[in-house]
Each structure stands twice: as C-alpha cells, then as structure tokens.
Amino acid sequence: MNPPALLLVGHGTRDAAGAAAFRDFVARLDAAEPGLPVGGGFIELSPPPLADTVAALVDAGVRRFAAVPLVLVSAGHAKGDIPAALAREEQRHPGTSYAYGRPLGPHPKLLQVLERRLDEALAGADRAGTTVLLVGRGSTDPDANAEVFKAARLLWEGRGIGGVETAFVSLAQPSVRAGLDRCRALGARRVVVLPYFLFPGVLPDRVRDQAREWAAGHDGTDVRCAGVIGPEPELAELVMERYRETLRGDLRMNCDSCVYRIKLPGFEDRVGRPQQPHHHPDDPGHTHGPHDHGPHDHEPHTHEPHADQPQEGDHRHAPTR
C-alpha cells in the first residue's frame, strides 16, 4: 500500500517572493522523497489553493493524507482554519482521509538555523556583546505568543549570546519598537533583529522596516537585521519528522495553556466558543460574505462557522479518520 501523501499547508502571503519560496520548498521536498506523494497549498492569498493541490493528488490516486501545517506556532490558523479546510476537502472527495500534524516550532533544528542567521548578521562580531530581538508574527492567542518567548529562551541558552528579548510585529506586545527600546534600556549597544518567520513576506519586510526606522533615530545603537529561516535542510528534516509523527499519531499537543479549554485571565470567554474560521476567497467551495482584512493582521474573526467545520468546544485540531 502506498504511504499517505505529505500535504504541506501554508497560510499564504501577498508577497510574491514568499509564496514562491513555499512552492520551491515543496518542490525540493518532493524531489528528495521519491515514492512519497508530496504536495503543498495555501488556505488563502497565494496560489496554489489547497483545494487545487488536494484535487490533483486525488486525481493521481491518493486517498490518504498526512497534513503538516507549515507554520511556527499553534495560533488560530493552525488550530482552526487549517483543520476546517481539511474537513472541507474530506467532504469534497469521499473516500479520502486526513491526519493532521502539529506546527513546527519551537524545535532544536529551527534554533540551529536561527543561530546561523544570527552569525550571518554579526559577520564576525562578538555574540557576548550582542542582544538578539526575536520577532514573531503575534497573535491574540496567548498560548501562541508564549511559544515565541519559549523559542527566544531556548535560543539564549548555551550559545554565548549577551541576551535575547522578544517582540511581535502585529496583534501582540511588545512591538518591534518597544522591544528595541527595551534592549537599549538594558544596555545593548548592538542588537540583531531576528525575524521568527519561515519565508519572506509582508510581515518580515515590516519587521525590517520598523527596525531600520528605529535605528535611524538611535545613532548610539548598532542595529542589524537577520534573514528569515528559509528553505534550509533542517526545515526539510523537521517537516519529515512531523510527517512521521502524524502517521504514528504521536502529536504530543500541549493543551495546558490553550484558551479554548482553560480559563486564562482575560480570555475566559474563549472556552467553548464556536470556532470561527475566516473567509478564504481562494476556496471556491467556501463562501461567506465579502471581507476586507486589510494588511491581514486579522484575529479574531466574527462570522459564524459552517456546519462542516470542527468546533472550538470540541478542541478538535484535526479531522482524523
């Protein structure tokens, strides 16, 4: 029997280079794994839509899928939107089944790449005299934001870095500017702004622009901007690790601080609330009224879910049959 296809699911970006990097990564992984069907698609904003990728694999004879979300933290897209999209595909293609893996980070392999990006930005300068500002996307989900802080702490441990602080480019505090202010207040004279993103895109560009704007007003601080993680071998190895976990059902998902199950201060109303995946205009079978998410800094969403979408109260991160 053929193995389940590896289905990589991305959120999507308005940045052409970022979307191309995702597609190139999928193509490389496909070439590196002969005998394993590999496909990738986006839930919105970028081609190919997930629905088209699934349809092509089904036409090629695939009936079982192991979906790995190509995202770093378990925020709204990983917890709600992607599982809902997989549920729709299961309905569109009777006889198919989908197991759903967990997000990628934080993971030692990603920390290795972040360390490499740091050294590239330092260009021989001393780590001990450097403060790193790790910048994540940001979410209204405190559990997702906490994962970025965890990655920052793990990056700091044992690598001889002067210090590691954390910031977010949208939806959460501290902002990039506030993070840089904190680094300076703590005595940093050299700061490497390290974006915690897989591929180029609108938000990593915004991180760089905000860092440069701050640096222009603070002549006494050497601010350097590092690159994104990118399609490194460690990323491919991690994706395959997540794929094998998914096949075994060994997901080890942490629900101890999930706002959908636990009454965290300030988020008590989230427990048991119906899940609200948002509008995906690239999905022809998923139609809500028109939305304008602007620069796509949305979360939370306000419209009602379809009947075929898993509900937050069930805490179903995946359709698994």
C-alpha positions in Angstrom: 0.0 0.0 0.0 1.3 3.5 -0.9 2.1 5.8 2.1 -0.2 8.7 2.8 0.7 11.8 0.9 2.6 14.6 2.7 0.3 17.6 2.4 2.1 20.9 3.4 -0.4 23.6 4.2 0.6 27.3 4.3 -1.4 30.3 5.2 -0.5 32.4 2.2 1.0 35.8 1.6 0.6 38.8 -0.6 4.4 38.7 -1.2 5.3 37.0 -4.4 8.7 36.0 -3.2 7.3 34.4 -0.1 4.8 32.4 -2.0 7.5 31.3 -4.5 9.7 30.2 -1.6 7.0 28.0 -0.2 6.4 26.4 -3.7 10.1 25.9 -4.2 10.4 24.2 -0.8 7.5 21.8 -1.6 9.2 21.0 -5.0 12.5 20.3 -3.3 10.9 18.1 -0.7 9.0 16.2 -3.4 12.3 15.6 -5.3 14.1 14.5 -2.2 11.4 11.9 -1.2 10.9 9.5 -4.2 7.9 7.2 -3.7 6.2 9.7 -1.4 3.5 11.9 -2.9 4.2 15.4 -1.8 2.0 18.5 -2.4 1.5 21.9 -0.9 -1.1 24.6 -1.0 -2.4 27.7 0.8 -5.6 28.4 2.6 -5.7 31.9 1.1 -3.9 34.8 -0.6 -1.4 32.7 -2.7 -1.6 30.1 -5.4 -2.0 27.2 -5.4 -5.1 27.0 -3.3 -5.1 24.0 -1.0 -8.3 22.7 -2.8 -6.4 22.5 -6.2 -3.5 20.7 -4.6 -5.7 18.1 -3.0 -7.7 17.6 -6.2 -4.5 17.0 -8.2 -3.3 14.4 -5.7 -6.7 12.7 -5.6 -6.7 12.6 -9.4 -3.3 10.9 -9.1 -4.8 8.2 -6.9 -4.1 9.5 -3.4 -6.7 8.6 -0.8 -4.8 9.1 2.5 -3.2 12.4 3.5 -0.9 13.4 6.4 -1.2 17.2 6.6 1.6 19.2 8.2 0.9 22.9 8.8 3.9 24.9 7.6 3.6 27.4 10.5 5.8 28.0 13.5 3.2 28.4 16.3 -0.2 27.0 17.1 -2.3 30.1 16.7 -5.7 30.5 15.1 -4.7 29.3 11.6 -3.2 26.0 12.9 -6.0 25.4 15.5 -9.0 26.4 13.4 -8.6 27.4 9.8 -6.4 24.6 8.5 -8.4 21.8 10.2 -11.6 23.3 8.8 -10.1 23.4 5.3 -9.1 19.7 5.6 -12.7 18.9 6.7 -14.0 20.6 3.6 -11.6 18.6 1.4 -12.7 15.3 3.0 -16.3 16.2 2.1 -15.4 17.2 -1.4 -13.6 13.9 -2.0 -15.5 11.0 -0.5 -13.2 8.1 0.4 -10.3 10.3 1.4 -8.9 10.6 4.9 -6.7 13.2 6.6 -4.5 13.1 9.7 -3.2 16.4 10.9 0.2 17.1 12.4 1.4 19.9 14.7 3.2 23.1 13.9 6.9 23.2 13.5 8.3 25.1 16.4 10.0 25.6 18.7 12.4 22.9 17.7 16.2 22.4 18.0 16.5 22.2 14.2 14.9 25.6 13.8 17.1 27.0 16.6 20.2 25.8 14.6 19.0 27.9 11.6 18.2 30.9 13.8 21.7 30.7 15.2 23.1 30.6 11.7 21.1 33.7 10.7 22.5 35.4 13.8 26.1 34.7 12.9 25.4 35.9 9.3 24.2 39.2 10.6 27.1 39.5 13.1 29.6 38.9 10.3 32.3 38.1 12.9 31.2 40.4 15.7 31.1 39.1 19.2 28.0 37.2 20.4 28.6 38.1 24.0 28.3 41.8 23.2 25.1 41.3 21.2 21.4 41.3 22.2 19.0 39.5 19.9 15.5 40.7 19.4 13.5 37.7 18.2 10.4 39.0 16.4 7.3 36.8 15.9 4.1 37.4 14.0 2.0 37.9 17.0 -1.5 36.6 17.8 -4.5 37.2 20.1 -3.9 33.7 21.4 -1.6 33.9 24.4 -0.5 30.3 24.1 0.9 31.1 20.6 2.7 34.2 21.9 4.2 32.1 24.7 5.7 29.7 22.2 7.7 32.6 20.7 9.0 33.5 24.2 10.0 29.9 24.7 11.9 29.9 21.4 13.7 33.0 22.5 14.8 31.5 25.8 15.9 28.3 24.1 18.0 30.4 21.7 19.6 32.2 24.6 20.6 29.1 26.5 24.2 27.9 25.9 25.0 29.9 22.9 27.0 32.7 24.5 24.6 35.5 23.4 24.5 38.6 25.6 20.8 38.5 25.8 17.6 37.6 23.9 14.4 39.7 24.0 11.1 39.0 22.3 8.8 41.2 20.2 5.9 40.9 17.8 5.1 42.7 14.5 1.3 42.6 14.9 -1.5 41.8 17.3 0.6 41.5 20.4 3.0 43.4 22.6 5.8 44.3 22.9 6.1 45.8 19.4 9.3 45.9 17.4 9.9 49.5 18.5 9.1 48.7 22.2 11.4 45.6 22.0 14.3 47.8 20.7 13.6 50.3 23.4 13.9 47.6 26.0 17.1 46.3 24.5 18.6 49.8 24.7 17.4 50.4 28.2 19.1 47.1 29.3 22.4 48.5 27.9 22.5 46.9 24.5 24.9 48.6 22.1 24.5 46.0 19.3 21.1 44.4 18.5 20.4 41.8 15.9 16.7 41.8 14.9 16.0 38.2 14.1 12.6 37.5 12.4 10.9 34.3 13.5 9.4 33.6 10.1 9.8 30.7 7.7 9.9 32.6 4.4 9.9 36.2 3.1 6.7 38.1 3.2 4.8 41.3 4.1 5.4 40.9 7.8 9.1 40.1 7.7 9.5 43.2 5.5 7.6 45.2 8.1 9.9 43.9 10.8 13.0 45.1 8.8 11.4 48.5 8.0 10.4 49.2 11.6 13.9 48.2 12.9 15.6 50.4 10.4 13.3 53.3 11.2 14.1 52.9 14.9 17.8 52.7 14.2 17.7 55.9 12.3 16.7 57.7 15.4 19.2 56.0 17.7 22.7 56.6 16.5 24.3 55.0 19.5 22.9 51.5 18.8 24.2 49.2 16.1 21.0 47.5 14.8 21.4 44.7 12.3 18.6 42.7 10.6 18.9 39.0 10.0 17.2 36.9 7.4 14.3 34.6 7.8 14.7 30.9 8.4 14.3 29.9 4.7 14.2 26.5 2.9 17.2 25.1 4.8 17.9 21.3 5.1 17.0 21.5 8.8 13.5 22.7 7.8 13.0 19.7 5.4 14.2 17.3 8.1 11.8 18.8 10.6 8.9 18.6 8.2 9.6 14.9 7.6 9.8 14.4 11.4 6.4 16.0 11.8 5.1 13.8 8.9 6.2 10.6 10.7 4.7 11.8 14.0 1.4 12.3 12.2 1.4 8.8 10.8 2.1 7.4 14.3 -0.5 9.7 15.9 2.3 10.9 18.2 1.4 14.6 18.3 2.1 15.4 22.0 0.0 18.5 21.7 0.1 20.8 24.8 -3.4 21.8 25.9 -2.5 23.0 29.4 -2.5 26.7 28.3 -5.0 26.6 25.4 -7.6 29.3 25.7 -10.2 27.0 24.1 -10.0 24.7 27.1 -8.6 26.6 30.1 -9.9 29.9 31.6 -6.9 32.0 31.3 -7.2 35.6 32.8 -8.7 37.9 30.2 -9.7 35.1 27.9 -12.4 33.3 29.9 -15.0 33.9 27.1 -13.0 31.7 24.7 -13.7 28.4 26.4 -16.4 26.6 24.5 -17.0 29.4 22.0 -17.8 28.1 18.5 -14.8 28.0 16.2 -14.8 30.8 13.6 -12.5 30.1 10.7 -12.4 33.1 8.5 -13.2 33.7 4.8 -10.8 32.1 2.3 -11.6 33.7 -1.1 -9.4 31.3 -3.0 -11.6 28.4 -1.9 -14.5 28.2 -4.4 -16.5 26.0 -2.1 -16.2 28.2 1.0 -18.3 31.3 0.6 -19.1 33.9 3.2 -20.0 37.5 2.6 -17.1 39.7 1.3 -14.4 40.7 3.8 -11.5 43.1 3.7 -8.8 42.1 6.1 -6.6 45.0 5.1 -2.9 44.1 5.7 -4.1 40.7 7.0 -3.4 41.4 10.7 -6.8 39.8 11.5 -7.7 37.7 14.5 -10.2 37.4 16.0 -12.9 36.6 13.4 -16.6 37.4 13.9 -18.6 35.4 11.5 -20.3 32.1 12.1 -18.8 28.8 11.1 -20.1 26.3 8.6 -21.7 23.2 9.9 -18.9 21.1 8.4 -16.2 22.9 10.5 -14.9 21.5 13.8 -15.9 23.5 16.8 -13.6 25.0 19.4 -15.6 23.4 22.2 -14.7 20.0 20.8 -11.0 21.1 20.7 -10.6 19.1 17.5 -7.3 20.3 16.0 -7.8 17.9 13.1 -10.1 15.6 11.3 -8.6 12.1 11.8 -10.3 9.1 10.3 
